[in-house]
Amino acid sequence: MYIEERSFRRFVEACLEETIVVYVDHLLMLRTYIKEETIERMRLDEDVLADFFREYINVTKVGARVRILGDLRELASAESVDSFTLIYTNILEHQPDCPPEVVDKLVALREGIPRKDAKEVAQDCKEIYENSLVDGKPPKTGFVFGRVKSLAPKSMWRKLG
């Protein structure tokens, strides 16, 4: 028995998506500050994942799925309020359901960002997100952020336990 090539490619695509979701989830749950070494490691991880999955599925599909890792790397290495908001706006073009909490978490993981700037980034990104909503919902759902566990609302039972 064997797996048909079309079914295998779909399976590999699902594996790539799950890998990206888990990677983003772990990134958002980091307990240490994001440093230059972390940014470099993110770039290397992005390249390794893209190279691996290109062996099995279409380069365009791999690029579309892996793009969010590069976007989050750029966001994590942003140096100014304007660059945070610009990069977040770009992320929303490809992942319109990316909540502003993602920016909040990445800003919190950065050393040396003044509290005033962090609050300004959070407020600006919240406004950008709210302005992108259609009838209170993102215009479309991406494959990442709806599945990231660290962004899921905590259940009442977890709070009690």
Number of C-alpha atoms within 10 A of each C-alpha: 3 5 9 8 10 10 10 14 16 13 14 15 19 12 13 21 17 16 16 22 22 17 17 21 18 14 21 20 15 12 9 10 14 18 14 11 9 15 17 13 13 20 15 12 15 18 14 12 15 18 13 12 20 15 10 15 18 12 14 10 14 21 13 10 21 20 18 19 20 17 16 21 20 18 21 25 20 18 13 13 17 13 15 23 22 15 18 26 18 13 19 19 14 18 21 21 22 22 19 20 14 21 24 18 16 21 26 16 20 18 11 10 14 11 11 9 13 19 14 15 23 22 15 18 25 18 12 17 20 15 11 18 14 10 7 9 13 19 15 13 14 17 17 21 20 14 15 18 16 16 16 10 7 10 8 8 7 7 7 6 5
